């Protein structure tokens, strides 16, 4: 079974530029998460989708961050404009409520460097 | 409020030594889940174990074992006979009654296993 796929793996941009990250969850997983992981810290949730609906976006900086999950499968996270403080690893995860086990499966992440 | 504390920032051991990674959690929920994840240098968080609050049995999986003690709000992870491949950052996470999909991660413990 294929895992969570993310692209790109690395991205270097100048501040004020836009950037987008893409995620393809595990097939059949209807819950998708975007996390941000700063250096030396644990992941912090940015947004959670149940199918196409964003059910928890309380930690998403909505002035510059946006996300979408069209058709309830792939998802894109966008930052516009990027700031120096946005440098981090952006992780995508997915889970399925089947069996109500709740564990989340993570992709390899996108390491963003803003210069 | 949910909180996970991993007080050990970094641990170094020599191969074949046993090592215990500590995790202390805070929650007011009576039902909750605890998780351990491994993050190797490649960046992808790998699910290791899930434990619900009603199951205090310790678990052993090969060289890995977990000790869950509600009395001390701890969920510690022991690696027996450590190997170089165990070198990674290990995260403990908590999710609570009102939203089992929302994970609260600790800051992680970096384990260095030297040959």
Interface residues (C-beta under 8 A of the other chain):
Chain A: X3 X31 X33 X40 X41 X42 X43 X44 X45 X48 X56 X89 X91 X93 X95 X100 X101 X102 X103 X104 X105 X106 X107 X108 X109 X111
Chain B: X4 X33 X35 X37 X42 X43 X44 X45 X46 X47 X50 X91 X93 X95 X99 X100 X101 X102 X103 X105 X106 X107 X108
